[in-house]
């Protein structure tokens, strides 16, 4: 016996089928317009939680990348400054070798004083160098010049550390005493050595110049040592940065896998749902035409 | 055969009356083809083999199935429960939606990212303002989320009260229909089936709203009970459902009987009212508790670390957020502290006041709180605690929607079963109408023929 189909059933089903087809079309357009598989956590709670974790991890990577970039900028600046300091120290050393010879006349030594004074001033300028409102070698006391009027170190010798990875800290500062000596290092500062050099030249003191020469060689070793350490930090930064870049790419790809839309699939679903809606509308029209009661010309 | 011509005319007349009655039923069916809940009627014509009588109208039958009706009630109850739950949860859902990149999760990321920037330049004004801005934004986001959940809970309470009012109105109507059904037993067309149709519709709605069981009684009335215990309507009287609780307390119901005594159902009701109660007092409560735990732990940890550090101006003991006393409602009270509001120099980046302005040691401590599993009660990081709160709401809403869709499909299936049996099919009625019309014409022709025969006889006299 065939099923009875009542009027209400026909109309309610037609309304429901049309609503379902419209909803399907709406659902199919959402991923394409938002470019996301889901638009609210309840669409897929597991994906939503995974997405939160991924975005949090990526956010941390971005934080680290930013810090690493700033540390790199600082250390690159320090590296070039160290080149200049090293060059001045080499010049001073060469001059000390030259002036330390017994055959050099007092007048020549006096004449060299101006040159040494210029180089010393240049060193002092570099010692209190400021970049973007921050004294480069002041450590944590970055708001004030690390060297006072007598060129005694009044900055911070410990420096700051920054977090560039989970449980990974990097030195963010190179302090003045590390480069120039002095402070609590127990080593005569480069500025004092330079001043002693001037005094020895003015006094025509060969022995004094010879002492300065030894100290300048020690100071140069110190600058070179710092240079090497900065180079190591920069290499370290490259490694860390490389790891962060890779992690960031992996996290972005992973996020895209989790939330991103498969366009081929979404486009297919859109086309299909359009067809379904059209078919539903046409079917409904035909159904209503077919059941038109005026056809009952009995 | 006795007085044949007179009998012939009587039979014709009976045929006319019978077919007219059939057409009455058909016309009522046609008129109610689109009336929700209407069950078609069928008039049984009975042949009678007695002299002078040939046909009579038998019982007027309303085509309905009690088992399908009971199935509708059961499905409506489940559908109502999940729909009610989903309707409330969807109001709160935007509070914890981070999919498009906003929300609490993003605000937390932004907050810690701003600390990271400050860590690299602890004296930077822009960096300090960035931290204050992101902390303020995080506070606003947490408060807004908390408010949205509170609003959803309040809406649930209003909705529950409206449903209880509707349940009481429906119960009264059922009692009234019971009364009319017992009063109105005779006459044609018999109104009782129509009244029962109306009552079925009320019962369907009642079951969807509150979850009911019914007992059909011999006198045609129906007794309506809450599925969880307690009478809503019986015979010609109805009791009153009353909503209790609200505000911070869980919602509950009690039944005020006609004698004024109070009866408490065994458990919370089913249907939409039950769904709304579960959404409000179980899901949203758990979500807001988790959010409060997060806010409480986070603010306490941040303030603990921040107040131990030193601002750019050397000040110490400053809170980053206003201290929160008690976990309840903590998320709605996260606010930037007056200690630092508009005072970027008060941000305690340093641990060593002699190393100002560049000391960032305290920043590192505060940044570490991001992944510290002791910050939120239960051994969770801030991010994990947020994921838990979000998942509580998302999973419950996802489940409510899925169940609601499934149960709606069940309801529709049962309604379709009912329609297949009880609904009006116009083609059937048109055929039946044609059939009755032809029989009616034939009966009138019979009378005409009898009269012609009678005339012939009279002329013979």
Boltz contact constraints between the chains, C-beta under 6 A:
constraints:
  - contact:
      token1: [A, 3]
      token2: [B, 420]
      max_distance: 6.0
  - contact:
      token1: [A, 4]
      token2: [B, 420]
      max_distance: 6.0
  - contact:
      token1: [A, 4]
      token2: [B, 425]
      max_distance: 6.0
  - contact:
      token1: [A, 6]
      token2: [B, 419]
      max_distance: 6.0
  - contact:
      token1: [A, 6]
      token2: [B, 423]
      max_distance: 6.0
  - contact:
      token1: [A, 6]
      token2: [B, 424]
      max_distance: 6.0
  - contact:
      token1: [A, 6]
      token2: [B, 425]
      max_distance: 6.0
  - contact:
      token1: [A, 7]
      token2: [B, 33]
      max_distance: 6.0
  - contact:
      token1: [A, 7]
      token2: [B, 424]
      max_distance: 6.0
  - contact:
      token1: [A, 7]
      token2: [B, 426]
      max_distance: 6.0
  - contact:
      token1: [A, 8]
      token2: [B, 419]
      max_distance: 6.0
  - contact:
      token1: [A, 8]
      token2: [B, 423]
      max_distance: 6.0
  - contact:
      token1: [A, 9]
      token2: [B, 419]
      max_distance: 6.0
  - contact:
      token1: [A, 9]
      token2: [B, 423]
      max_distance: 6.0
  - contact:
      token1: [A, 39]
      token2: [B, 99]
      max_distance: 6.0
  - contact:
      token1: [A, 40]
      token2: [B, 93]
      max_distance: 6.0
  - contact:
      token1: [A, 40]
      token2: [B, 97]
      max_distance: 6.0
  - contact:
      token1: [A, 41]
      token2: [B, 97]
      max_distance: 6.0
  - contact:
      token1: [A, 41]
      token2: [B, 390]
      max_distance: 6.0
  - contact:
      token1: [A, 41]
      token2: [B, 394]
      max_distance: 6.0
  - contact:
      token1: [A, 42]
      token2: [B, 394]
      max_distance: 6.0
  - contact:
      token1: [A, 42]
      token2: [B, 397]
      max_distance: 6.0
  - contact:
      token1: [A, 42]
      token2: [B, 398]
      max_distance: 6.0
  - contact:
      token1: [A, 45]
      token2: [B, 391]
      max_distance: 6.0
  - contact:
      token1: [A, 45]
      token2: [B, 394]
      max_distance: 6.0
  - contact:
      token1: [A, 45]
      token2: [B, 395]
      max_distance: 6.0
  - contact:
      token1: [A, 45]
      token2: [B, 398]
      max_distance: 6.0
  - contact:
      token1: [A, 48]
      token2: [B, 394]
      max_distance: 6.0
  - contact:
      token1: [A, 49]
      token2: [B, 387]
      max_distance: 6.0
  - contact:
      token1: [A, 49]
      token2: [B, 391]
      max_distance: 6.0
  - contact:
      token1: [A, 52]
      token2: [B, 105]
      max_distance: 6.0
  - contact:
      token1: [A, 52]
      token2: [B, 387]
      max_distance: 6.0
  - contact:
      token1: [A, 56]
      token2: [B, 383]
      max_distance: 6.0
  - contact:
      token1: [A, 59]
      token2: [B, 109]
      max_distance: 6.0
  - contact:
      token1: [A, 63]
      token2: [B, 113]
      max_distance: 6.0
  - contact:
      token1: [A, 63]
      token2: [B, 116]
      max_distance: 6.0
  - contact:
      token1: [A, 67]
      token2: [B, 116]
      max_distance: 6.0
  - contact:
      token1: [A, 67]
      token2: [B, 120]
      max_distance: 6.0
  - contact:
      token1: [A, 70]
      token2: [B, 120]
      max_distance: 6.0
  - contact:
      token1: [A, 140]
      token2: [B, 355]
      max_distance: 6.0
  - contact:
      token1: [A, 140]
      token2: [B, 358]
      max_distance: 6.0
  - contact:
      token1: [A, 140]
      token2: [B, 359]
      max_distance: 6.0
  - contact:
      token1: [A, 142]
      token2: [B, 358]
      max_distance: 6.0
  - contact:
      token1: [A, 143]
      token2: [B, 123]
      max_distance: 6.0
  - contact:
      token1: [A, 143]
      token2: [B, 357]
      max_distance: 6.0
  - contact:
      token1: [A, 156]
      token2: [B, 355]
      max_distance: 6.0
  - contact:
      token1: [A, 160]
      token2: [B, 358]
      max_distance: 6.0
  - contact:
      token1: [A, 160]
      token2: [B, 360]
      max_distance: 6.0
  - contact:
      token1: [A, 162]
      token2: [B, 119]
      max_distance: 6.0
  - contact:
      token1: [A, 162]
      token2: [B, 120]
      max_distance: 6.0
  - contact:
      token1: [A, 163]
      token2: [B, 364]
      max_distance: 6.0
  - contact:
      token1: [A, 293]
      token2: [B, 426]
      max_distance: 6.0
  - contact:
      token1: [A, 296]
      token2: [B, 430]
      max_distance: 6.0
  - contact:
      token1: [A, 298]
      token2: [B, 434]
      max_distance: 6.0
